[in-house]
Amino acid sequence: MSEKPRALGVVRLSVGNENQTGEETQRTRISKRADAEEMELVDFAVDIDVSASISPWMRPSLGDWLNNKRDQFDHIIILRIDRIARSVHHLSDIIEWCEANDKGLISCEEGFDLSKPWGKTIAKILAVVAEAELEAIKARNKASRETMRKAGRWPGGLVPFGRRAVKGEEGFTLEFDPDYGPTLIEMIRRFIERPSFSAVADWLNDQSVPTVQDIARIRAAAGESTTRLADPKPRGSRWTPTTVQAVLMSRSLLGEYVRAGGAVVRNDDGSPVMRSEPVLNVEEWRKLSEAVASVKYKKQNGSTSPTVGVTFCLLCKSPIYYVKGGRSNSKRARYRCHGYRSKGIKACPKLTFWADDLYAWLESALLGEIGHLERMESSTAIDDSRAAKLAVVDGKMNQLSKEFQQGQMNATAYASQVTSLARDREKVTSQEGPEPVTVWVSTGESYADWWQRSTVDERREWLKKHKVQAYFGHDVMAIDPGDLIENLRRQGISWRNTPVKTSQVLAPLTPVALPGKPHEKPKALTGAEWEIVSRWEDFEAERAAEQAKADEDTETALVRV
């Protein structure tokens, strides 16, 4: 592999991106700077139609690199400061993140480099200038937008999915979209029934449903919308788990007017400004929020790792990262330990696995022990209106805290409204009622059957949801079943080659023993309550036997022919 420092190029264009340096120009300038610095440009994080006010960690492409692939680059190169942050707050956060993760930050135009003296000081001065420029832009629009807000009008911009802007005598308002509104309702229904952002995204793409930006372009071309985008032609963009998550987490489903940063616009009395008829009522919103919370998708769009958040190094306990292969470097995709640089933990030497081997090993060990069991899903049953009331109050308190932290609400208003909600909460909690009960619901299929019909993304989300973690050493793997332990306790588990009835419960639950000591618990490898332990040579033998059987069947078939 190249010994050069690795650089990530960051490209961003705002919604309605006229008078901005184009994507190709940004790519070219960044590539030249990487060459001048003798760096290897590993890739670009490209965010088109993304506002500068959105945190770098929340952007579809850049957010994925910062959250999930930080081991794959050493420096960030930008054309200029406003491409990565346009507020002192966001820039301070990215500078602190770069320092904590040993990353450099280089600007082509302003010339600062965090790895060099005065780099941080220059960057913060430039951020103040960029923030002032952004505030000036906002100020020019604030007066007219504020007037429209108080009048209950839609001030423009991208319309939330499933709604449309309709012009009346006093301006535009939002209403339920007869074309895409039913699709929005079906999205919500499908997600509550089967919480998976990937599954909903796949369904939308199968149905050829356009994204919010493409809907705006289609309607602008037809003269049905005033939303202006730099490229008027639909791009055929596909839905991703991240874009589905954004739609399902938006409080605009309650009819509230939500700013780009997620803050709810409020009247002087603190009540939310309503911009459309609600798509969901409060109880429906609670159910959707619970489903979202159960699988909240933290891996942003773009990662190619099939096990991010699931696989770890057995020696240092740090995540092992996926390294993409390809024709350019003539290498197979693989996993390797990178350690924790910020904590002073070095990468474990020679701890590298071919990706297709590691995934097959994990699959074999997990399904070999639980594949025959019925897959069950946990559900919390609440026969009590008190829980619903608490969820509503807590949701409002969380929303107020978010708006206060973003500077959308002053301290006096925040204290007054939170105090009022705290009183409401105390009244609710003082009422007696039954406690929520967690039950395991039958799905009617085995773990093995579900695994076969599911996608890689769905498997990863499911493993993360149930806190399943796999630890890999040089010749051994230990799987911590996480929350699945309760399901396994209820059904029992089989020893090797000795299946048990699904109604049988083994107490205490004993982990699978290593060969030679069938009933003795091996030394704990991960510190988990229960482990599935597998040796590499056992997996190799199993795979060799399967291949030999397949070859024998092929020879038999040829003889018959």
C-alpha positions as CSV (number, residue, x, y, z in Angstrom):
1,M,0.0,0.0,0.0
2,S,1.1,3.6,-0.6
3,E,3.1,5.3,2.2
4,K,1.8,8.7,1.2
5,P,-0.6,10.5,3.6
6,R,-4.2,9.9,2.5
7,A,-6.4,12.9,1.7
8,L,-10.2,13.2,1.5
9,G,-11.5,15.9,-0.8
10,V,-14.7,17.7,0.4
11,V,-17.1,19.2,-2.1
12,R,-20.3,21.0,-1.3
13,L,-22.9,23.0,-3.2
14,S,-25.9,24.6,-1.6
15,V,-29.6,24.3,-2.6
16,G,-30.1,26.8,-5.4
17,N,-26.4,26.8,-6.1
18,E,-26.1,29.7,-8.6
19,N,-22.9,31.9,-8.4
20,Q,-20.9,29.1,-6.6
21,T,-17.7,27.4,-7.7
22,G,-18.9,24.2,-9.5
23,E,-18.4,20.7,-8.5
24,E,-15.8,19.9,-11.2
25,T,-13.8,23.0,-10.4
26,Q,-13.7,22.1,-6.7
27,R,-12.6,18.6,-7.5
28,T,-9.8,19.9,-9.8
29,R,-8.5,22.4,-7.3
30,I,-8.5,19.9,-4.5
31,S,-6.7,17.3,-6.7
32,K,-4.0,19.7,-7.5
33,R,-3.5,20.6,-3.9
34,A,-3.2,16.9,-2.9
35,D,-0.5,16.5,-5.6
36,A,1.3,19.5,-4.4
37,E,1.3,18.2,-0.8
38,E,2.4,14.7,-2.1
39,M,-0.8,13.1,-0.7
40,E,-2.8,10.2,-2.0
41,L,-6.4,11.4,-2.8
42,V,-8.5,8.4,-1.6
43,D,-11.9,9.8,-2.5
44,F,-14.3,12.8,-2.5
45,A,-17.1,13.5,-0.1
46,V,-19.6,15.2,-2.4
47,D,-22.8,16.8,-1.0
48,I,-24.9,18.6,-3.6
49,D,-28.0,20.7,-2.6
50,V,-26.8,20.7,1.0
51,S,-27.0,23.9,3.0
52,A,-23.9,25.3,4.8
53,S,-26.0,25.5,8.0
54,I,-26.1,21.7,8.3
55,S,-23.6,20.2,10.6
56,P,-20.7,18.4,8.8
57,W,-21.7,15.2,10.7
58,M,-25.3,15.3,9.4
59,R,-24.4,15.7,5.7
60,P,-25.1,12.6,3.6
61,S,-21.6,12.0,2.2
62,L,-19.2,13.9,4.5
63,G,-21.1,12.7,7.6
64,D,-20.5,9.1,6.5
65,W,-16.7,9.7,6.3
66,L,-16.5,11.5,9.6
67,N,-18.7,9.0,11.5
68,N,-17.8,5.7,9.9
69,K,-14.7,5.8,7.7
70,R,-12.3,8.1,9.6
71,D,-9.6,5.4,9.5
72,Q,-9.5,5.6,5.7
73,F,-8.0,9.2,5.5
74,D,-5.4,11.3,7.2
75,H,-6.2,14.8,5.9
76,I,-9.3,16.8,4.7
77,I,-8.8,19.1,1.8
78,I,-11.4,21.8,0.9
79,L,-11.5,24.6,-1.6
80,R,-12.3,27.1,1.0
81,I,-13.6,27.3,4.6
82,D,-17.3,27.8,3.7
83,R,-17.4,24.4,1.9
84,I,-17.0,22.5,5.2
85,A,-18.5,25.0,7.8
86,R,-20.0,28.5,7.8
87,S,-20.3,29.0,11.5
88,V,-17.8,29.4,14.3
89,H,-19.6,26.6,16.2
90,H,-19.4,24.1,13.4
91,L,-15.8,24.9,12.6
92,S,-14.7,24.7,16.2
93,D,-16.3,21.3,16.3
94,I,-14.5,20.1,13.2
95,I,-11.2,21.4,14.4
96,E,-11.6,19.6,17.7
97,W,-12.6,16.5,15.9
98,C,-9.5,16.7,13.6
99,E,-7.2,17.2,16.6
100,A,-8.8,14.3,18.5
101,N,-8.5,11.9,15.5
102,D,-5.1,13.1,14.3
103,K,-6.5,14.6,11.0
104,G,-5.2,17.5,9.1
105,L,-7.5,20.2,7.6
106,I,-6.2,22.1,4.5
107,S,-7.9,24.9,2.6
108,C,-6.8,25.5,-1.0
109,E,-7.8,29.2,-1.2
110,E,-7.2,30.5,2.3
111,G,-4.0,28.5,2.7
112,F,-4.4,27.4,6.3
113,D,-3.3,23.9,7.4
114,L,-4.1,22.7,11.0
115,S,-0.9,20.7,11.0
116,K,1.2,23.9,10.7
117,P,1.7,26.8,13.2
118,W,-1.1,29.4,13.3
119,G,-3.3,27.1,11.2
120,K,-6.0,26.9,13.9
121,T,-6.0,30.7,14.5
122,I,-6.3,31.5,10.8
123,A,-9.1,29.0,10.4
124,K,-11.2,30.5,13.2
125,I,-10.7,34.0,11.9
126,L,-11.9,32.9,8.5
127,A,-14.9,31.2,10.1
128,V,-16.0,34.5,11.8
129,V,-15.9,36.1,8.3
130,A,-17.8,33.2,6.7
131,E,-20.4,33.3,9.5
132,A,-20.9,37.1,9.1
133,E,-21.4,36.6,5.4
134,L,-24.0,33.9,6.1
135,E,-25.8,36.1,8.6
136,A,-25.9,38.9,6.1
137,I,-27.6,36.6,3.6
138,K,-30.1,35.5,6.3
139,A,-30.8,39.1,7.3
140,R,-31.8,40.0,3.7
141,N,-34.5,37.3,3.7
142,K,-35.5,37.4,7.4
143,A,-38.0,40.3,7.2
144,S,-40.0,38.9,4.3
145,R,-39.9,35.4,5.7
146,E,-41.0,36.5,9.2
147,T,-44.0,38.3,7.7
148,M,-45.0,35.2,5.8
149,R,-44.4,33.0,8.8
150,K,-46.8,35.0,11.0
151,A,-49.4,35.0,8.3
152,G,-49.2,31.2,8.1
153,R,-47.7,31.2,4.6
154,W,-45.0,28.9,3.1
155,P,-41.9,31.0,2.5
156,G,-40.4,28.8,-0.1
157,G,-37.6,26.2,-0.4
158,L,-37.8,22.4,-0.7
159,V,-41.3,21.2,0.2
160,P,-41.4,18.2,2.6
161,F,-42.0,14.9,0.9
162,G,-45.7,14.0,0.6
163,R,-46.8,17.7,0.7
164,R,-47.0,20.3,-2.0
165,A,-47.1,24.1,-2.1
166,V,-50.3,25.6,-3.3
167,K,-50.8,29.3,-4.1
168,G,-53.8,31.1,-2.6
169,E,-54.9,34.7,-2.5
170,E,-52.4,35.5,0.3
171,G,-49.4,33.4,-0.9
172,F,-48.3,29.7,-0.8
173,T,-49.4,27.2,1.8
174,L,-48.7,23.5,2.2
175,E,-51.3,20.7,1.7
176,F,-51.3,16.9,1.4
177,D,-49.9,15.9,-2.0
178,P,-52.4,13.7,-3.9
179,D,-49.5,12.4,-6.0
180,Y,-46.9,11.5,-3.3
181,G,-48.9,11.8,-0.1
182,P,-50.2,8.2,-0.3
183,T,-46.6,7.0,-0.8
184,L,-45.6,8.9,2.4
185,I,-48.4,7.1,4.3
186,E,-47.2,3.7,2.9
187,M,-43.6,4.5,3.8
188,I,-44.7,5.1,7.4
189,R,-46.9,2.0,7.5
190,R,-44.1,-0.2,6.2
191,F,-41.5,1.1,8.6
192,I,-43.7,0.7,11.7
193,E,-44.5,-2.9,10.6
194,R,-40.8,-3.7,9.8
195,P,-38.4,-1.0,11.1
196,S,-35.7,-0.9,8.4
197,F,-34.5,2.3,6.6
198,S,-32.8,0.2,3.9
199,A,-36.0,-1.8,3.2
200,V,-38.1,1.3,2.8
201,A,-35.4,2.9,0.5
202,D,-35.3,-0.3,-1.6
203,W,-39.1,-0.2,-1.9
204,L,-39.1,3.4,-3.0
205,N,-36.4,2.8,-5.6
206,D,-38.3,-0.3,-6.9
207,Q,-41.4,1.9,-7.3
208,S,-39.3,4.6,-9.1
209,V,-40.4,7.2,-6.6
210,P,-38.4,10.4,-7.2
211,T,-36.5,12.1,-4.3
212,V,-37.6,15.5,-2.8
213,Q,-35.1,17.4,-5.0
214,D,-36.2,15.6,-8.2
215,I,-39.8,16.2,-7.4
216,A,-39.0,20.0,-7.1
217,R,-37.1,19.8,-10.5
218,I,-40.0,18.0,-12.2
219,R,-42.6,20.5,-10.9
220,A,-40.4,23.5,-11.7
221,A,-40.0,22.3,-15.3
222,A,-43.8,21.9,-15.5
223,G,-44.4,25.4,-14.1
224,E,-45.9,23.9,-10.9
225,S,-43.2,25.1,-8.5
226,T,-41.1,28.1,-7.9
227,T,-38.3,26.2,-6.1
228,R,-35.1,27.0,-8.0
229,L,-32.3,24.6,-8.3
230,A,-29.1,25.0,-10.3
231,D,-29.8,21.9,-12.5
232,P,-33.4,22.0,-13.6
233,K,-33.3,18.4,-15.0
234,P,-34.2,15.5,-12.7
235,R,-31.1,13.5,-11.8
236,G,-32.7,10.2,-11.2
237,S,-31.3,10.2,-7.6
238,R,-32.0,7.1,-5.6
239,W,-33.4,7.0,-2.1
240,T,-30.9,6.0,0.6
241,P,-31.4,4.9,4.2
242,T,-30.3,8.4,5.3
243,T,-32.9,10.2,3.2
244,V,-35.6,7.9,4.4
245,Q,-34.5,8.5,8.0
246,A,-34.7,12.3,7.5
247,V,-38.3,12.0,6.2
248,L,-39.5,9.7,9.0
249,M,-37.9,11.8,11.8
250,S,-39.2,15.2,10.6
251,R,-41.8,16.9,12.9
252,S,-43.3,18.3,9.7
253,L,-45.3,15.1,9.8
254,L,-47.2,16.8,12.7
255,G,-47.9,19.8,10.5
256,E,-45.2,21.9,12.3
257,Y,-42.9,24.3,10.4
258,V,-39.4,22.9,10.9
259,R,-36.2,24.7,10.0
260,A,-33.4,23.1,8.1
261,G,-31.5,22.4,11.4
262,G,-34.5,20.6,12.9
263,A,-35.8,23.4,15.1
264,V,-39.5,24.0,15.2
265,V,-40.7,27.5,14.4
266,R,-42.9,28.8,17.3
267,N,-45.4,31.6,17.9
268,D,-44.8,34.2,20.6
269,D,-46.8,32.0,23.1
270,G,-44.5,29.0,22.4
271,S,-46.9,27.0,20.4
272,P,-45.6,25.5,17.1
273,V,-46.4,27.4,13.9
274,M,-48.5,25.1,11.7
275,R,-47.6,25.0,8.0
276,S,-49.9,22.2,6.8
277,E,-52.5,19.7,8.0
278,P,-50.9,17.0,10.1
279,V,-50.1,13.8,8.4
280,L,-50.0,12.0,11.7
281,N,-51.7,12.5,15.0
282,V,-49.8,12.5,18.3
283,E,-50.3,8.8,19.0
284,E,-49.3,7.8,15.5
285,W,-46.2,10.0,15.8
286,R,-45.3,8.3,19.0
287,K,-45.5,4.8,17.4
288,L,-43.3,6.0,14.5
289,S,-40.8,7.6,16.9
290,E,-40.5,4.3,18.8
291,A,-39.9,2.4,15.6
292,V,-37.2,4.9,14.5
293,A,-35.5,4.8,18.0
294,S,-35.3,1.0,17.8
295,V,-33.1,1.0,14.7
296,K,-31.8,4.6,14.4
297,Y,-29.5,4.5,11.4
298,K,-26.1,5.9,12.4
299,K,-24.2,4.7,9.4
300,Q,-24.7,7.4,6.8
301,N,-25.0,6.8,3.0
302,G,-21.9,5.6,1.2
303,S,-20.2,3.1,3.4
304,T,-19.3,-0.3,1.7
305,S,-18.7,-2.1,5.0
306,P,-21.2,-4.9,5.6
307,T,-20.4,-5.2,9.3
308,V,-19.7,-1.6,10.5
309,G,-20.5,-1.4,14.2
310,V,-20.5,-5.2,14.6
311,T,-16.9,-6.4,14.2
312,F,-14.1,-5.7,16.7
313,C,-10.5,-6.7,17.4
314,L,-10.3,-9.4,20.1
315,L,-6.9,-8.1,21.3
316,C,-7.4,-4.4,21.8
317,K,-11.3,-4.3,21.5
318,S,-11.2,-1.5,18.9
319,P,-13.4,-1.8,15.8
320,I,-11.8,-3.6,12.8
321,Y,-12.3,-1.6,9.7
322,Y,-13.3,-2.6,6.1
323,V,-10.7,-1.8,3.4
324,K,-12.2,-1.8,0.0
325,G,-10.4,-3.7,-2.8
326,G,-10.5,-3.1,-6.5
327,R,-8.7,-3.3,-9.8
328,S,-6.8,-0.1,-9.1
329,N,-4.7,-1.6,-6.3
330,S,-5.1,-5.3,-7.3
331,K,-6.1,-6.2,-3.8
332,R,-9.0,-8.1,-2.3
333,A,-11.4,-6.4,0.1
334,R,-10.3,-7.0,3.7
335,Y,-10.7,-6.1,7.4
336,R,-7.9,-5.0,9.6
337,C,-7.3,-3.6,13.1
338,H,-6.4,0.1,13.2
339,G,-6.3,0.6,16.9
340,Y,-7.3,3.9,18.6
341,R,-4.9,6.6,17.6
342,S,-6.6,9.2,19.9
343,K,-6.2,6.9,22.9
344,G,-2.6,5.9,22.0
345,I,-3.6,2.3,21.1
346,K,-1.6,1.1,18.1
347,A,-2.9,-1.3,15.5
348,C,-2.5,-4.9,16.3
349,P,0.2,-6.3,13.9
350,K,-0.9,-8.8,11.2
351,L,-4.5,-8.8,12.3
352,T,-6.0,-8.8,8.8
353,F,-8.8,-10.9,7.4
354,W,-10.1,-11.2,3.8
355,A,-13.6,-9.7,3.8
356,D,-15.2,-12.7,2.1
357,D,-13.6,-15.1,4.7
358,L,-14.5,-13.0,7.7
359,Y,-18.2,-12.6,6.7
360,A,-18.5,-16.2,5.9
361,W,-16.9,-17.2,9.2
362,L,-19.3,-14.9,11.2
363,E,-22.3,-16.2,9.2
364,S,-21.3,-19.9,9.7
365,A,-20.7,-19.6,13.5
366,L,-23.8,-17.6,14.2
367,L,-26.3,-19.6,12.1
368,G,-24.6,-22.9,13.1
369,E,-25.8,-22.3,16.6
370,I,-29.0,-20.4,16.3
371,G,-30.1,-20.8,12.7
372,H,-32.5,-23.6,13.5
373,L,-34.3,-21.5,16.2
374,E,-37.4,-19.5,15.5
375,R,-36.6,-15.8,15.0
376,M,-38.5,-13.7,17.5
377,E,-38.7,-9.9,17.9
378,S,-39.1,-8.0,21.1
379,S,-42.1,-5.7,21.6
380,T,-43.0,-3.5,24.5
381,A,-46.7,-3.7,25.4
382,I,-48.1,-0.8,27.3
383,D,-51.7,-1.1,28.4
384,D,-51.6,2.4,29.9
385,S,-52.4,5.8,28.5
386,R,-49.9,7.2,31.0
387,A,-47.0,6.0,28.9
388,A,-48.3,7.7,25.8
389,K,-48.7,11.0,27.8
390,L,-45.1,10.7,29.1
391,A,-43.8,10.1,25.6
392,V,-45.5,13.2,24.4
393,V,-44.2,15.4,27.3
394,D,-40.6,14.0,26.9
395,G,-40.7,14.6,23.2
396,K,-41.6,18.2,23.7
397,M,-38.9,18.7,26.4
398,N,-36.3,17.1,24.1
399,Q,-37.4,19.4,21.2
400,L,-37.2,22.5,23.4
401,S,-33.7,21.6,24.5
402,K,-32.6,21.1,20.9
403,E,-34.0,24.5,19.9
404,F,-32.4,26.2,22.9
405,Q,-29.0,24.6,22.1
406,Q,-29.3,25.8,18.5
407,G,-30.0,29.3,19.7
408,Q,-33.5,29.3,18.3
409,M,-35.0,30.2,21.7
410,N,-33.9,32.5,24.4
411,A,-33.3,31.4,28.0
412,T,-36.4,33.0,29.5
413,A,-38.8,31.3,27.1
414,Y,-37.0,28.0,27.4
415,A,-37.1,28.1,31.2
416,S,-40.8,29.0,31.2
417,Q,-41.9,26.2,28.8
418,V,-39.7,23.5,30.4
419,T,-41.0,24.4,33.8
420,S,-44.5,24.0,32.6
421,L,-43.8,20.7,31.0
422,A,-42.0,19.5,34.1
423,R,-45.2,20.2,36.1
424,D,-47.2,18.2,33.5
425,R,-44.8,15.3,33.7
426,E,-44.9,15.2,37.5
427,K,-48.7,15.0,37.4
428,V,-48.6,12.1,34.9
429,T,-45.9,10.2,36.8
430,S,-47.8,10.5,40.1
431,Q,-50.7,8.5,38.6
432,E,-50.6,4.8,39.3
433,G,-50.6,2.4,36.4
434,P,-49.1,-0.8,35.1
435,E,-45.5,-0.9,34.0
436,P,-44.6,-1.6,30.3
437,V,-44.0,-5.3,29.6
438,T,-41.5,-6.6,27.0
439,V,-42.7,-9.6,25.1
440,W,-41.2,-11.7,22.4
441,V,-43.4,-12.1,19.3
442,S,-43.1,-15.0,17.0
443,T,-42.2,-14.3,13.3
444,G,-43.0,-17.8,12.0
445,E,-39.5,-18.3,10.4
446,S,-36.1,-19.5,11.5
447,Y,-33.0,-17.3,11.9
448,A,-31.5,-19.1,8.9
449,D,-34.5,-18.5,6.6
450,W,-34.6,-14.8,7.5
451,W,-30.8,-14.5,6.9
452,Q,-31.2,-16.0,3.5
453,R,-33.9,-13.6,2.3
454,S,-32.5,-10.5,3.9
455,T,-30.0,-8.0,2.4
456,V,-26.5,-7.3,3.8
457,D,-27.8,-3.9,5.0
458,E,-30.8,-5.4,6.8
459,R,-28.6,-8.0,8.5
460,R,-26.2,-5.3,9.8
461,E,-29.1,-3.2,11.1
462,W,-30.6,-6.2,12.8
463,L,-27.3,-7.2,14.4
464,K,-26.7,-3.7,15.7
465,K,-30.3,-3.4,16.9
466,H,-29.8,-6.5,19.1
467,K,-26.2,-5.3,20.1
468,V,-24.6,-8.4,18.6
469,Q,-20.8,-8.0,18.5
470,A,-18.2,-10.3,16.9
471,Y,-14.5,-10.2,18.2
472,F,-11.8,-11.6,15.9
473,G,-8.3,-12.8,16.9
474,H,-5.7,-14.5,14.8
475,D,-7.3,-17.9,15.0
476,V,-10.5,-17.5,17.1
477,M,-13.8,-15.6,17.0
478,A,-16.1,-14.9,19.9
479,I,-19.6,-13.6,19.3
480,D,-21.5,-11.7,22.1
481,P,-25.2,-12.3,21.3
482,G,-26.3,-9.1,23.0
483,D,-30.0,-8.7,23.4
484,L,-30.7,-12.0,21.6
485,I,-29.7,-13.7,24.8
486,E,-33.3,-13.4,26.1
487,N,-34.7,-15.0,22.9
488,L,-32.2,-17.8,23.2
489,R,-33.0,-18.4,26.9
490,R,-36.7,-18.8,26.0
491,Q,-36.0,-21.3,23.2
492,G,-32.8,-23.2,24.2
493,I,-29.8,-23.8,22.1
494,S,-28.2,-26.9,20.5
495,W,-24.8,-28.4,21.2
496,R,-22.9,-29.3,18.1
497,N,-24.8,-31.9,16.1
498,T,-27.3,-32.4,18.9
499,P,-30.4,-30.3,18.2
500,V,-32.8,-29.6,21.0
501,K,-36.5,-28.8,21.0
502,T,-37.3,-25.2,20.7
503,S,-39.5,-25.4,23.8
504,Q,-36.6,-26.6,25.9
505,V,-34.9,-23.9,28.0
506,L,-31.4,-24.6,29.3
507,A,-30.7,-22.9,32.6
508,P,-28.1,-21.7,33.2
509,L,-27.3,-21.1,29.5
510,T,-23.9,-22.6,28.8
511,P,-21.8,-21.4,25.8
512,V,-20.7,-23.8,23.1
513,A,-17.6,-25.6,24.3
514,L,-14.5,-26.0,22.2
515,P,-13.7,-29.5,20.8
516,G,-12.2,-31.9,23.4
517,K,-14.0,-30.4,26.4
518,P,-17.7,-30.7,25.4
519,H,-19.2,-29.5,28.7
520,E,-16.6,-27.2,30.1
521,K,-16.9,-23.4,29.6
522,P,-13.9,-22.0,27.8
523,K,-12.0,-19.0,29.1
524,A,-14.1,-15.8,28.6
525,L,-12.7,-13.9,25.6
526,T,-14.9,-10.8,25.4
527,G,-16.3,-10.6,28.9
528,A,-19.8,-11.1,27.6
529,E,-22.5,-13.0,29.6
530,W,-22.6,-15.6,26.9
531,E,-20.5,-16.3,23.8
532,I,-20.4,-18.4,20.6
533,V,-16.8,-19.4,20.2
534,S,-15.4,-20.6,16.9
535,R,-11.8,-21.6,15.9
536,W,-10.6,-20.7,12.4
537,E,-9.4,-24.3,11.7
538,D,-12.9,-25.6,12.5
539,F,-14.4,-23.2,10.0
540,E,-11.8,-24.1,7.4
541,A,-12.6,-27.8,7.9
542,E,-16.3,-27.2,7.6
543,R,-15.8,-25.2,4.4
544,A,-13.5,-27.8,2.9
545,A,-16.1,-30.5,3.7
546,E,-18.9,-28.5,2.0
547,Q,-16.7,-28.0,-1.1
548,A,-15.8,-31.7,-1.2
549,K,-19.5,-32.7,-1.0
550,A,-20.4,-30.1,-3.8
551,D,-17.6,-31.6,-6.0
552,E,-18.9,-35.1,-5.3
553,D,-22.4,-34.2,-6.3
554,T,-21.2,-32.6,-9.5
555,E,-19.2,-35.7,-10.4
556,T,-22.2,-37.9,-9.7
557,A,-24.4,-35.7,-11.9
558,L,-21.9,-35.8,-14.8
559,V,-21.7,-39.6,-14.6
560,R,-25.5,-39.8,-14.8
561,V,-25.5,-37.6,-17.9
